[in-house]
Amino acid sequence: MAPTRDAALAARAATDLARRPRPICLEGAVQRYAWGGTHFIPQLTGVEPSPGQPAAELWLGAHPLAPAAARVGDVVVGLDQLIEASPDTFLGPEVSARFDGTLPYLLKVLDVARMLSIQAHPTAAQAVDGFERDSRRGLAADAPDRSYRDRRHKPEMQVALTEFWMLHGFRPLDAVQAALEATDEFFALAARLRSTDGVSDANRLRRLYEHVMTLPQDAVDAILAPLAARLTPRYRAGHLHRSTAEFWAARALEQFPLPGGRLDRGIVSIYLMNLVRLEPGQATFIGAGVLHAYLEGVAIELMANSDNVLRGGLTPKHVDVTELLRVVAVESAPPAFVAPIRLSTTEQAFRPPVDEFQLSRVSVAADRPHHAGPVRGADTLLVVEGSGRVHVAEHSLPLERGTSVIIPNGAVYAVESSTEVVMFKASVPARRETP
């Protein structure tokens, strides 16, 4: 269903919803980035795959770049316009005031078939400052060399649906040193790191990363060309394993050739970062400044409603090294895994340390309905297995695999199934108390 961009129709739909609160059917916006797979999202949503067209992300939110379509009666409008027409009604006065009348989270499905760029996201203060600087430069909102597309930070978390591989933060300094010393092509980098003995570990790592990111391109090529010559034949022969940096470096060398035969400096970062393998159901959180990259797999992602990205390689897109180095937290830290908390017999919640969102896995059976509410802000439900129904007062909607609905502020609802249904729920947590 294609949404209208008619503000008057959105206002009419918002008035109807205020009069009769109920669950609203959503149709997500598919993002066809080149790194995406071709099957998972079409199979989930029941839409025929588009030949040669990847389906990388399914956006189920109100971000103005790709809002979900919301059906209210016979009107289909963008979810962003529907909320904008009556934010206090849809989100409740408290959540609306906290987040400037916008849905504070963006729920996504990711299907990662090719490696994504190495990247980091700003703090809230950095996002405001960066957005204003880019705007003063006269950059259009969709300009390819614009780093800040909105004024919000972008913390995010992922729950794996399949085996999911990612890079997440910097490794311990001794592990970085060992990785560089074990790789002949990185002898000079290992020597540079050793030469900073007596400097704090954090500063040693930062100096190394800054050196890699600011090397002249000819120097980068001189380091990586022999690495490519050594690893590529082994990769193509299937002799490298996913659990090694060499595997992902070789894959990156194949997937990210730069113009003129140049080589991507982000490949060095693979040896500096934690390589993480998530099993289905495992979750991680990525806060401001944490360098990361998604490598392969399918996951549910929930983030603040932002699109601010500072890239550090493995991409043909704009890389603003100066701004990345201003934002990135160059410090050794283990990946931030998020363990679920059992809230009821039907719901497990993943609670990251942010105000914008919380993600839950909800499992319903014939003898185990799910009861929730009153909703704070808005709850978004996405069905990944089975079928059932969602009820709000006298209103009811069917839930099939791939169905998504949003339930506005204040509603009390129940999900029932004659067999079994598994959903993910995005919600707005209670405001955290400041110590």
C-alpha positions in Angstrom: 0.0 0.0 0.0 1.5 3.3 -1.1 1.0 6.2 1.4 -0.4 9.5 0.5 1.5 12.7 1.4 -1.7 14.7 1.9 -1.6 16.5 5.2 -5.4 17.0 5.3 -6.0 13.2 4.9 -3.4 12.6 7.6 -5.2 15.0 9.9 -8.5 13.3 9.2 -7.0 9.8 9.9 -5.5 11.2 13.2 -8.8 12.5 14.3 -10.5 9.2 13.5 -7.8 7.4 15.5 -8.2 9.7 18.5 -11.9 9.0 18.5 -11.5 5.2 18.2 -8.0 4.1 19.4 -7.0 0.8 17.8 -4.1 -1.1 16.3 -2.9 0.2 12.9 -1.6 -2.0 10.1 1.9 -0.9 8.8 3.7 -1.7 5.6 7.4 -1.1 5.9 9.6 0.7 3.5 12.2 -1.6 1.8 15.7 -0.1 1.3 17.5 -1.6 -1.6 21.1 -1.0 -0.6 23.7 -3.0 -2.7 24.8 -5.0 0.4 21.4 -6.6 1.0 20.2 -10.1 0.4 17.4 -10.9 -2.1 15.2 -13.5 -0.3 14.7 -13.0 3.5 12.7 -9.8 3.5 10.5 -10.7 0.5 9.8 -14.1 2.1 9.0 -12.4 5.4 6.6 -9.9 3.9 5.1 -12.2 1.3 6.2 -9.9 -1.6 7.8 -11.4 -4.8 11.5 -10.6 -4.9 12.5 -8.0 -7.5 15.0 -9.7 -9.9 18.4 -8.1 -9.4 17.1 -5.8 -6.7 18.4 -6.5 -3.1 16.2 -6.0 -0.2 18.7 -4.9 2.5 16.5 -3.3 5.2 12.8 -3.1 6.1 12.1 0.1 7.9 9.1 0.1 10.3 9.0 3.6 11.7 8.4 7.2 11.0 11.8 8.4 9.7 11.0 11.0 7.0 13.5 9.4 4.5 11.4 6.2 4.4 8.3 6.2 6.6 6.1 3.1 6.9 2.7 3.3 5.4 -0.1 3.3 8.0 -3.7 2.3 7.2 -6.4 4.0 9.2 -9.8 3.0 7.9 -9.8 3.7 4.2 -6.8 6.1 4.4 -3.2 5.1 3.9 -0.7 7.8 5.0 2.9 8.0 6.0 3.4 7.1 9.7 5.4 10.3 10.1 2.5 12.4 8.8 0.0 10.6 11.0 2.0 11.2 14.1 2.8 14.8 13.1 -0.9 15.5 12.7 -1.6 14.7 16.4 1.6 13.8 18.3 0.2 14.3 21.8 -2.7 11.9 21.0 -0.6 9.3 19.2 2.5 9.3 21.5 1.0 10.8 24.7 1.9 14.2 26.0 4.9 13.0 28.0 6.7 11.1 25.2 5.7 13.7 22.7 7.3 16.4 24.7 10.5 14.4 25.4 11.1 13.6 21.7 9.8 16.7 19.9 6.6 15.1 18.7 8.3 12.3 16.9 8.4 8.5 17.3 11.8 8.1 19.1 12.8 4.7 17.6 13.1 3.0 14.3 12.5 -0.7 14.0 14.3 -2.5 11.1 14.9 -6.0 9.7 18.4 -6.3 8.2 19.5 -8.9 5.6 23.3 -8.5 5.3 24.6 -10.4 2.3 27.7 -8.2 1.7 29.8 -6.4 4.3 28.6 -3.0 5.4 30.9 0.0 6.0 32.9 0.4 9.1 31.2 3.3 11.0 30.4 5.1 14.2 27.6 7.4 15.3 27.7 10.7 17.2 26.5 11.6 20.7 23.3 13.8 20.8 25.4 16.9 21.3 27.7 16.0 18.4 24.7 15.4 16.2 23.2 18.8 16.8 26.5 20.5 16.2 27.3 18.5 13.1 23.8 19.0 11.6 24.1 22.8 12.1 27.6 22.8 10.5 26.4 20.8 7.5 23.4 23.0 7.1 25.6 26.2 7.2 27.7 24.7 4.4 24.5 24.6 2.3 24.5 20.8 1.9 21.1 19.3 0.9 19.6 16.8 3.3 20.4 13.9 0.8 23.8 15.3 -0.3 26.2 12.3 -0.6 29.0 14.2 1.3 26.7 15.2 4.1 27.5 13.4 7.4 24.7 14.7 9.6 21.1 14.2 8.2 19.3 15.1 11.5 19.9 16.4 15.0 19.7 13.1 16.8 22.1 10.5 18.1 21.9 6.9 16.8 22.4 4.3 19.5 21.3 0.9 18.2 20.9 -2.7 19.2 20.6 -5.9 17.2 19.0 -9.3 17.9 20.2 -12.0 15.6 17.6 -14.1 13.7 20.4 -16.2 12.0 24.1 -16.6 12.7 25.2 -13.0 12.5 28.8 -11.7 12.1 29.9 -8.2 13.0 32.9 -6.1 14.0 32.2 -4.4 17.4 34.7 -1.9 19.0 38.5 -2.2 19.4 40.3 -5.2 20.6 42.5 -5.2 23.7 45.8 -3.5 23.0 47.8 -6.8 23.4 45.5 -8.5 21.0 46.0 -5.7 18.4 49.7 -6.0 18.9 49.7 -9.7 18.4 47.5 -9.5 15.3 49.8 -6.9 13.7 52.9 -8.9 14.5 51.4 -12.1 13.1 50.7 -10.4 9.8 53.9 -9.8 7.8 52.4 -6.9 5.8 51.7 -5.0 9.0 55.3 -5.2 10.3 55.7 -1.4 10.2 52.3 -0.8 12.0 53.3 -3.3 14.7 56.7 -1.4 15.1 54.9 1.9 15.3 52.6 0.5 18.1 55.6 -0.8 20.0 57.4 2.5 19.7 54.6 4.2 21.8 55.5 2.3 25.0 55.1 4.5 28.0 52.0 6.2 26.5 48.7 5.2 27.9 47.0 2.2 26.2 44.1 4.4 25.0 46.4 6.9 23.5 48.6 4.3 21.9 45.6 2.8 20.2 44.3 6.2 19.1 47.6 7.2 17.6 47.7 4.0 15.6 44.2 4.4 14.4 44.7 8.0 13.4 47.9 7.0 11.6 46.1 4.4 9.6 43.2 6.7 8.7 45.5 9.6 7.6 48.1 7.6 5.7 48.5 8.8 2.1 46.7 6.4 -0.3 49.9 5.3 -1.9 51.2 4.1 1.5 47.9 2.3 2.1 48.2 0.5 -1.3 51.8 -0.5 -0.6 50.7 -2.2 2.7 47.6 -3.9 1.3 48.7 -5.0 -2.1 50.9 -7.8 -0.8 48.2 -8.8 1.7 45.7 -9.1 -1.2 48.2 -11.2 -3.2 48.6 -13.6 -0.3 45.0 -13.8 1.0 42.9 -13.7 -2.2 43.9 -17.1 -3.6 43.4 -18.8 -0.2 40.0 -17.1 0.2 38.8 -18.2 -3.3 40.0 -21.7 -2.5 37.9 -21.8 0.7 41.0 -22.1 3.0 40.0 -19.2 5.3 37.5 -19.5 8.1 34.9 -16.9 9.1 36.3 -16.8 12.7 39.5 -15.1 11.4 40.3 -11.5 10.5 42.0 -12.9 7.3 38.7 -14.2 6.0 36.9 -10.9 6.3 39.9 -8.9 5.0 40.0 -11.1 1.9 36.3 -10.7 1.4 36.6 -7.0 1.8 39.4 -6.9 -0.7 37.0 -8.5 -3.2 33.9 -6.6 -2.3 35.4 -3.1 -2.0 37.8 -2.3 -4.9 38.4 1.4 -5.1 38.7 3.3 -8.4 42.0 3.1 -10.1 43.0 -0.2 -8.4 43.3 1.5 -5.0 42.7 -0.4 -1.8 40.4 0.4 1.1 42.2 1.4 4.3 39.3 0.1 6.3 40.7 -3.4 5.7 43.4 -2.6 8.3 40.7 -1.9 10.9 39.4 -5.5 10.7 42.6 -6.5 12.5 42.1 -3.9 15.2 38.5 -4.7 16.0 36.6 -7.4 17.9 35.1 -10.0 15.6 31.8 -11.1 17.0 29.6 -14.1 16.0 26.0 -13.9 17.3 23.8 -17.0 17.6 20.1 -16.5 16.9 18.5 -14.7 19.9 21.7 -13.0 21.0 21.8 -9.2 21.2 24.4 -6.5 21.2 24.2 -2.7 21.9 26.2 -0.1 20.0 26.5 3.3 21.8 27.8 6.6 20.6 31.4 6.5 19.2 31.7 2.7 19.0 33.3 1.7 15.7 31.4 -1.3 14.2 30.4 -3.0 10.9 27.9 -5.7 10.0 29.4 -8.5 8.0 26.8 -11.2 7.4 23.5 -12.5 8.6 19.9 -11.5 9.4 18.9 -9.5 12.4 16.2 -7.3 14.0 17.6 -3.9 14.6 16.2 -1.1 16.8 17.7 2.3 17.0 17.0 5.9 17.8 15.1 7.6 14.9 18.3 8.9 13.2 20.4 8.4 10.0 23.7 10.0 11.2 26.7 7.9 10.1 30.4 8.6 10.1 32.2 6.0 7.9 35.7 4.6 8.3 36.1 2.4 5.2 34.7 -0.6 3.4 32.5 1.6 1.3 32.3 3.6 -1.9 30.4 6.3 0.0 31.8 9.5 1.5 34.4 9.0 4.3 34.9 12.1 6.4 38.1 11.1 8.3 38.3 14.4 10.2 34.8 14.1 11.5 35.1 10.3 12.2 38.2 10.9 14.3 36.3 13.6 16.2 33.5 11.2 17.0 35.0 7.7 17.4 35.9 6.3 20.8 39.3 4.7 20.2 39.5 2.6 23.3 39.6 -1.2 23.9 36.3 -2.6 25.1 34.5 -5.9 24.9 31.3 -6.0 22.8 28.3 -4.9 24.8 26.0 -8.0 24.8 22.5 -7.4 26.1 20.9 -10.3 28.1 17.1 -10.5 28.0 15.0 -9.9 31.1 12.0 -12.1 31.7 9.0 -9.7 32.1 6.2 -12.3 32.0 5.5 -15.8 30.7 5.2 -14.3 27.2 7.7 -11.5 27.1 11.5 -11.1 27.3 12.9 -7.6 27.1 16.3 -6.3 25.9 16.9 -3.1 27.7 19.8 -1.0 26.5 20.9 2.1 28.5 18.9 4.6 26.4 15.6 6.5 26.7 14.4 6.1 23.2 13.7 2.3 22.9 13.4 -1.1 24.3 13.1 -4.3 22.3 11.1 -7.4 23.4 10.7 -10.9 22.1 7.0 -12.0 22.6 6.0 -15.6 22.3 2.3 -16.5 22.3 0.6 -20.0 22.4 -3.0 -21.2 22.5 -2.9 -21.4 26.3 -0.6 -18.4 26.7 -2.0 -15.0 25.4 0.0 -11.9 25.7 -1.5 -8.9 27.6 0.1 -5.5 27.5 -0.6 -1.8 28.2 -1.5 0.8 28.8 1.0 1.6 26.1 3.6 4.4 26.8 4.3 6.3 23.5 3.6 3.6 20.9 4.3 -0.1 20.6 5.3 -1.6 17.2 4.8 -5.3 16.7 6.5 -7.4 14.0 5.5 -11.1 13.6 8.4 -13.4 12.6 6.7 -16.8 13.1 3.1 -18.1 13.2 -0.2 -16.3 13.2 -2.7 -14.8 15.7 -4.8 -11.7 16.4 -4.3 -8.5 18.2 -7.2 -7.0 20.2 -7.7 -3.4 21.4 -11.2 -3.0 23.0 -13.7 -4.1 20.3 -11.1 -3.7 17.5 -9.1 -6.7 16.2 -6.5 -7.3 13.5 -5.1 -10.5 12.1 -1.4 -11.1 12.6 0.4 -13.2 10.0 4.2 -13.8 9.5 5.6 -10.5 8.3 2.7 -8.4 9.6 3.5 -5.3 11.5 1.1 -3.1 13.5 1.6 0.0 15.7 -0.5 0.5 18.8 -0.8 4.2 20.0 -0.4 5.6 23.5 -2.7 4.5 26.3 -4.1 1.5 24.6 -4.5 -1.9 26.4 -4.1 -4.8 24.1 -3.9 -8.6 23.9 -2.4 -11.0 21.4 -3.9 -14.4 21.0 -3.1 -17.4 18.8 -4.7 -20.8 18.3 -1.3 -22.3 17.7 1.8 -20.1 18.3 3.1 -16.7 17.2 6.5 -15.1 17.8 6.9 -11.3 17.6 9.4 -8.6 18.3 8.0 -5.5 20.0 9.6 -2.0 19.9 8.5 0.3 22.7 9.4 3.4 24.6 10.7 2.6 28.1 10.0 4.5 31.2 12.3 7.5 31.7 15.4 6.6 33.5 16.0 8.3 36.8 19.1 10.4 37.0 21.2 9.4 40.1 
